[in-house]
Amino acid sequence: MTTAFERVRDALRTHGSGSASVQEPQEYREALRARVRKLREEGVSYPEATAREQLQREAQARTDAAQRRAVHDAMTAQTERENEGEGEKWAKRANAPLLSRTPQPGDPYVIPDEGRSSATRDRVSERLMAQYHGYRDNA
């Protein structure tokens, strides 16, 4: 079983290490010629160097966007795996019977109730948490 860190690291490796040149050489040359023509028409100084810089910046932006998307997808998938079953847990907690507030003779001073106190328990919040985590009541 891989950790979340390993999945994010693998997603980054899949999308390269940030190299700016992602096009085929022939496609790059054609794009460069077209950009140089356009820059010459606009009267830009040193159109060849400017066109190369622009194409490299655009390729780097595409690579960065792909890396951000890959990291986002990996982290979203990990969060979904971690939250699996949370809705049922909250629904079970919301539907659990409330504890009696009046102590009975012989009851311990601290009631073992999984860390919940009957005086501070809020069923509405528990139902909202169940809905937030995707639990839908069929009733």
VOPAGU-2260 file (C-alpha; in pm, 1 decimal, decimal comma):
REM VOPAGU-2260
SITE   aa  ch    i         X         Y         Z
SITE  MET   A    0       0,0       0,0       0,0
SITE  THR   A    1     146,3     335,1    -103,3
SITE  THR   A    2     124,1     652,2      99,3
SITE  ALA   A    3     -28,0     980,1     -14,6
SITE  PHE   A    4     319,9    1130,1     -47,4
SITE  GLU   A    5     431,5     850,5    -279,3
SITE  ARG   A    6     122,9     890,6    -501,5
SITE  VAL   A    7     181,3    1267,5    -533,7
SITE  ARG   A    8     552,4    1209,4    -604,3
SITE  ASP   A    9     465,7     953,1    -873,6
SITE  ALA   A   10     214,4    1191,7   -1030,2
SITE  LEU   A   11     484,9    1458,2   -1054,3
SITE  ARG   A   12     728,4    1212,3   -1212,8
SITE  THR   A   13     465,7    1110,5   -1467,1
SITE  HIS   A   14     435,8    1466,0   -1594,8
SITE  GLY   A   15     806,9    1528,2   -1632,7
SITE  SER   A   16    1050,9    1735,4   -1437,9
SITE  GLY   A   17     947,2    2071,8   -1575,6
SITE  SER   A   18    1120,2    2058,8   -1912,1
SITE  ALA   A   19    1000,3    2340,8   -2133,2
SITE  SER   A   20    1036,9    2159,4   -2464,8
SITE  VAL   A   21     737,0    1928,0   -2503,6
SITE  GLN   A   22     679,3    1961,7   -2878,6
SITE  GLU   A   23     831,5    1756,2   -3157,4
SITE  PRO   A   24    1126,7    1928,8   -3330,2
SITE  GLN   A   25     937,6    1973,2   -3659,5
SITE  GLU   A   26     630,9    2116,9   -3486,8
SITE  TYR   A   27     852,7    2345,6   -3281,7
SITE  ARG   A   28    1031,6    2477,4   -3592,0
SITE  GLU   A   29     701,5    2545,8   -3768,9
SITE  ALA   A   30     560,5    2724,0   -3464,0
SITE  LEU   A   31     884,6    2923,1   -3435,9
SITE  ARG   A   32     871,7    3032,1   -3801,7
SITE  ALA   A   33     509,6    3139,3   -3771,5
SITE  ARG   A   34     584,0    3334,4   -3451,9
SITE  VAL   A   35     890,8    3500,9   -3608,8
SITE  ARG   A   36     682,0    3611,0   -3909,3
SITE  LYS   A   37     417,3    3756,8   -3681,2
SITE  LEU   A   38     674,1    3941,4   -3467,5
SITE  ARG   A   39     850,1    4084,3   -3773,4
SITE  GLU   A   40     516,7    4220,3   -3897,8
SITE  GLU   A   41     466,3    4384,5   -3558,2
SITE  GLY   A   42     815,1    4539,8   -3577,6
SITE  VAL   A   43     961,2    4361,5   -3274,5
SITE  SER   A   44    1340,6    4379,0   -3238,1
SITE  TYR   A   45    1520,0    4042,4   -3247,1
SITE  PRO   A   46    1210,0    3843,1   -3346,7
SITE  GLU   A   47    1389,5    3504,1   -3345,3
SITE  ALA   A   48    1507,3    3533,0   -2984,9
SITE  THR   A   49    1175,2    3678,0   -2874,2
SITE  ALA   A   50     982,6    3397,4   -3044,1
SITE  ARG   A   51    1202,7    3132,0   -2878,3
SITE  GLU   A   52    1152,4    3291,2   -2535,7
SITE  GLN   A   53     775,7    3313,4   -2587,5
SITE  LEU   A   54     746,5    2951,1   -2699,4
SITE  GLN   A   55     959,3    2831,4   -2408,0
SITE  ARG   A   56     750,2    3033,2   -2160,2
SITE  GLU   A   57     427,5    2890,7   -2305,8
SITE  ALA   A   58     563,5    2533,9   -2291,6
SITE  GLN   A   59     676,8    2587,0   -1932,1
SITE  ALA   A   60     331,0    2720,7   -1841,4
SITE  ARG   A   61     168,8    2410,2   -1995,3
SITE  THR   A   62     405,4    2181,6   -1802,8
SITE  ASP   A   63     340,3    2366,7   -1476,4
SITE  ALA   A   64     -35,7    2348,2   -1529,2
SITE  ALA   A   65     -13,0    1973,7   -1595,7
SITE  GLN   A   66     190,8    1924,3   -1278,3
SITE  ARG   A   67     -55,5    2128,5   -1069,5
SITE  ARG   A   68    -344,5    1929,9   -1215,1
SITE  ALA   A   69    -169,0    1598,6   -1142,4
SITE  VAL   A   70     -95,7    1696,8    -782,0
SITE  HIS   A   71    -452,5    1820,2    -734,2
SITE  ASP   A   72    -596,3    1496,3    -874,8
SITE  ALA   A   73    -368,3    1281,0    -658,2
SITE  MET   A   74    -452,9    1477,3    -343,2
SITE  THR   A   75    -827,0    1472,9    -420,4
SITE  ALA   A   76    -817,6    1096,0    -468,5
SITE  GLN   A   77    -630,3    1055,8    -139,4
SITE  THR   A   78    -884,1    1272,4      45,5
SITE  GLU   A   79   -1170,2    1069,9     -98,3
SITE  ARG   A   80   -1003,2     747,7      16,6
SITE  GLU   A   81    -950,2     889,7     366,4
SITE  ASN   A   82   -1311,2    1010,2     393,8
SITE  GLU   A   83   -1462,5     684,3     272,9
SITE  GLY   A   84   -1715,2     566,0     531,0
SITE  GLU   A   85   -1720,1     894,1     723,5
SITE  GLY   A   86   -2086,1     957,1     633,9
SITE  GLU   A   87   -2198,7     626,0     779,3
SITE  LYS   A   88   -1993,6     688,9    1093,8
SITE  TRP   A   89   -2160,3    1027,6    1151,6
SITE  ALA   A   90   -2507,7     891,8    1069,4
SITE  LYS   A   91   -2460,7     608,1    1318,9
SITE  ARG   A   92   -2350,2     859,5    1580,1
SITE  ALA   A   93   -2648,5    1089,7    1508,0
SITE  ASN   A   94   -2893,8     800,4    1536,4
SITE  ALA   A   95   -2744,6     665,5    1859,9
SITE  PRO   A   96   -2974,2     704,9    2160,4
SITE  LEU   A   97   -2908,6     993,1    2393,3
SITE  LEU   A   98   -2773,3     910,4    2732,7
SITE  SER   A   99   -2981,1     979,0    3040,6
SITE  ARG   A  100   -2874,8    1296,7    3219,3
SITE  THR   A  101   -2989,5    1175,8    3557,2
SITE  PRO   A  102   -2734,7     952,2    3721,0
SITE  GLN   A  103   -2857,3     630,4    3870,8
SITE  PRO   A  104   -2731,8     488,5    4198,7
SITE  GLY   A  105   -2412,5     297,1    4140,1
SITE  ASP   A  106   -2327,7     470,8    3809,9
SITE  PRO   A  107   -1964,0     578,4    3774,2
SITE  TYR   A  108   -1885,6     946,6    3795,8
SITE  VAL   A  109   -1750,5     946,1    3438,4
SITE  ILE   A  110   -1973,0     768,7    3186,5
SITE  PRO   A  111   -1776,7     591,5    2910,8
SITE  ASP   A  112   -1946,2     728,7    2597,5
SITE  GLU   A  113   -1660,0     737,0    2345,3
SITE  GLY   A  114   -1555,4    1084,2    2451,8
SITE  ARG   A  115   -1899,5    1239,2    2401,3
SITE  SER   A  116   -2078,2    1411,7    2681,7
SITE  SER   A  117   -2456,7    1386,4    2686,1
SITE  ALA   A  118   -2481,5    1753,3    2782,1
SITE  THR   A  119   -2278,5    1876,8    2483,2
SITE  ARG   A  120   -2395,4    1633,5    2217,2
SITE  ASP   A  121   -2553,9    1799,2    1914,6
SITE  ARG   A  122   -2750,9    1568,3    1683,9
SITE  VAL   A  123   -2807,3    1839,2    1421,7
SITE  SER   A  124   -2432,0    1884,0    1375,6
SITE  GLU   A  125   -2386,6    1508,8    1357,2
SITE  ARG   A  126   -2653,8    1482,3    1085,0
SITE  LEU   A  127   -2496,5    1771,8     895,3
SITE  MET   A  128   -2156,5    1601,9     911,3
SITE  ALA   A  129   -2313,8    1280,7     777,8
SITE  GLN   A  130   -2465,7    1476,2     487,1
SITE  TYR   A  131   -2137,7    1657,0     422,7
SITE  HIS   A  132   -1958,8    1324,6     385,7
SITE  GLY   A  133   -2215,8    1203,8     133,7
SITE  TYR   A  134   -2447,2     996,7     350,0
SITE  ARG   A  135   -2805,1    1003,6     220,5
SITE  ASP   A  136   -3082,2     870,7     442,5
SITE  ASN   A  137   -3321,4     649,1     245,2
SITE  ALA   A  138   -3616,7     727,3     472,8
